Amino acid sequence: MSTPNSTAQTQIHNIGYRKYDGQRLGRAYARRSLYSQSLRGAYGLGRSAKSKVTPMILFAVMCVPAAIIVAVAVATNATKLPIEYTRYAIVTQAIIGLYLAAQAPQSVSRDLRFKTVPLYFSRPIERVDYVVAKFAAMATALFILTGAPVIVLYVGSLLAKMDFTTQTKGFAQGMVSVLLLSLLFAGIGLVMAALTPRRGFGVAAVIAVLTISFGAVSTVQAIADAQGSTGAVEWLGLFSPITLIDGVQTAFLGAGSSFPGAHGPGAGLGLVYLLVVLALIAGSYGALMRRYRKAGL
């Protein structure tokens, strides 16, 4: 029992804690901050110099060929570019795949590995905010990577005084194409990377999905074309991300087909291609939401 003496000596000290009276910015601010931080991280901004090397080199590798094409077109007074706007991303798909393989795991695998995802969800941010911010950031990073050389080609065509209407139409088609490609590749890359907290495994998974699927589809398409099965060539394009984009832009964006024998899909089958692309984008979002239902615990 306490004595009168001890009770008299009991004191409550004010150690200076004060209630926060500032503005509470809420979920929207947290989501925007996570988006901007993830986008900056995709190019190594705000990180070590070593982290900037790979994305910046790949960005330069994407843009330099476009600059060379423009320089040649201006010097030779060409009346049209030697490559279509919609074809550039198809030709440089290997570079895009390497960029995605390097940056998708960086975006999500480290959070899983170091178990920081629950810390995000302890703030005014929910699972949907995290997934939307990461998805949007990776898609934006890919759009910058694939859209920059298209812009270089367009500016070069205007400097070479090519037909403004034709070049503007081609430029718009090219930007729509790379936007669709960015959304599709971002979803697939993030899903593959989020399957494992190991960054190396994530890199290998992204490369395997993009490379093996394209190699297998291209090989079987070439065999089908050699045997005269042009219908099979068109349907086989549904089984690889890059051939899906190729099929959509062939059907709806006036692009030339990269399929063997130039047997690209028409408008009817092109609609199937477009639906598959949209389904894969939506499915990737759904898979990420499901993945982070457990990761956030």
N, C-alpha and C positions, 0 to 999 in steps of 0.2 A: 504493500500500500504506500501511496505517496504521502509524505509529511507536508505540513503547511509551508515549511521552509522551501522544499523542492518545487512546490506549486508556485510560490511567489517568484522563483527564479526562472520559470518557463517563459520564453519569448518567441515571437514569430518574426523572422528577419525578412525584410524586403530586399531580395537579391537582384532586382532590376528587370525581371521578365515583364514584357508588356504585350498586350494583345495586338495582333496585326490589324491595322486599320486601313491598309492600302486597297487598291482595286484588285479583285480576284478575276483573273483573265479567263479561267475556265477551259473547257475541252477544246474549243476552236483554236485558241492560242497554242495549246499544247500540241494539237495535231499539226498546225502550221510549223511549229518549231521542229517537230520530229521530221516533217517532210523536208524542210530546208536543210536540216543537219544531215539527213540521209542523202540528199542530192549533192551537197557539198562533199560528203564522204566518197561518193561515187567517182569523183575526180581528184580525190586526195586533198581537197582544200580543208584547211584547219587541222591537218594531220602532218605527220613527219614527211620530210623530203622523199624518203624511200617510197612512201605510199602514193606519191604523185607520179612516179616514173612510168608505171605500166599504163594507167589511163591516158596520160598525156601523150605518150608515144603512140598508142593506138589511135588517139584522136588525130594526131599529125599524119599517121599512115593513111587514115581515111580521107583526109583533105588534100594531101600532096598530089595524088594522081588527078584529082579534079582540077587543081591549079595548073598542072602540066597540060591537061586537055584544053583548058581555057587559053593558055599561052600559045599553044600550037594553033588553035582556031583563030585567035586574033592575028597571029603572025602570017597565016596563010589566007586570011580574008575568007574563011569558010562560011558557007551559007547555012549550015546546020551543024550541030554537035555530033561527034562520032559515036556518042552513046546516049541512049534515052535516059531521061530523068528517072523513070521507073526501073531502069535496069541497074543503076549504080549499086543499090543495096544488095541486089541479087549477086552481082559480080564480087562484091566485097564481103560476102556472108561469113567467110572464115574469120575476118577481123572482128566482125560484130559478135560472132560466137566466142572468140577469145576474150573480148571485153566483158561480155555477160558472165562468162565462167569465172573471171577474176573478181568482178564487183558484186554479183548476187550473193555469194557466200559472205563477203565482207559486210554486206548490209544486214544479213539476218543470222548467220551462223555464230558470230561472236556473242550476240545477245543470248543465244541458246547455250553456248558453251560456258559462259560465265554466269548464267542464270540471272540475268538482269531484267528479263521480261517481267517477272512479278513486281519489280520496282517501278516499271512504267505503269503498271496497272494499279499501283498503290496511290498514284496521283489522279487528278481528274481526267483520266483518259481510259477508254474502254478498248476491248479487243478489236472492235470494228475500226476505231480510230488508228490503232497501230497498223493494222493490215492495209487500210486505205492509204496511209501516209507512206508506208514502205513501197507499196505497189505503184503509187503515183510518182514517187521519187525515182524508182528504177525505170519506169516508162519514160519519164522526162529526160533522164540521163541518156537513154538509148535514142530518144528523139533528137537530142542535141548532137549525138554522135553521127546519126544517119542523115539528119536534116542539114547539117552544116555543109557537107560537100555538094548537096543539091543546090543550096543557096549560092555556093561558089560557081557552080556551072551556070546558074541563071544570070548572075551578075556578069560573068564572062561573056555569055551570049549577047547581052545587051551592049557590052563594050565592043563586041565584034559587029554590032549593028545588024544582028539577025532579026527576022520578022518578030515584032513585039507580041502580036496576038498568039502566034504559034508557040513561042517560047513561054509565054505566061500560062497558056493552057497546059503545056507539058510540065511546067514547074508545079502548078497546082496539083496535077495528077501524081507527080512524084512525092509531094509532101503528104498527100492522103495515103499513099502507099507506105511511106516510112512511119507514119503515125500508127497505122494498123499493125505493121511489123513490130513497132516498139511495144505496143500493148500486149501482143501475143508472146513475144520473146520475154518480156518482163515477167509475165505470169508464169510461164514455164520455168524460167530460170530461178525465180524465188521459190517455187514449189520444190524443185530439186534441191536447192540449197537448204531449205528449211527441214528437209528430212533428216539431216544429221548436224550435230554441233561441230563436227570436224570440218574445218575449212577445206582441207585437201580432198576429202571425200565429196564435198559439195562441188568443187571445181571439176573433178572427174565426172560426176553425175551430169552436170550441165553439158560438158563437152560430148559425153557419150550420147545423150539424147539428141542433140543437134546434129552431130557428125554421123553417127551410125544410121539414124533414120534417113538422112539425106543420101548417104552413100548407098544404102540398101534400095531406096526408092528409085534413085537414078539408074542403078544397075538393072533392076527389073524392068524399068521403063525402056531402057535401051534394048533389052532382049525382046520385049513385046513389040517395039517398033520394027526391029529387024525381021520379026515374024509377021508383020503386017497387021498387028492387033492395035490399031490406033485408038479404039475405044478403051482398051485396057490402060493405055498410056495416060489417058485423061483421068480415069478413076484412081489409078495408083498415086497420083499427085496428092490425094487426100491424106496420105499417111506420113507426111513430113512437114514440119513448120514452114520451111522456106519454100517448098513447092506449093503449099497452101496459099502463101502470099503471092507467088508467081501466078497461080491460077486465078485468084481474085482480080489482080490488076490486068491480066490478059482479058478476062471477061468484061470488066467494067471500066477500066481506066485506059483503054486503048494501047496497052503495052504489047510488045512482041513477046511470044512465049519462049521460054528456055527449055521446054520439053523436047525430047528427041523428035526430030521431024517437024518441030514447031506445032505439035498437035496440042494446043492449049484448049481449055474448055470454052464452050460457047456460053451464052447468057443463061440458058437453062441449068446446065451443070455448074456454071459459075455461081449461081445462087446457092447451090449445095456447098460449094467451097466457102462462101461467105458465112453461111449458117454454122459450118464446122468451126471456122475461125472464131466467131462470136461465142459459140458454145465452149471452146477451149479457154477463152478469156474469162468467161463467167465461171467455168469449172475450176480454173486456177484460183480465182478469188474465193470460191467456196472451199477449196482444199486448204487454203491458207487460214481461213476462219476456223476450220475444223482442227487444224494443226495447233493453233494458238489457244484453243479451248483448254487443252491439257497443259501447254507450255506456260500458261499464265497462272497455274496453280502454285 
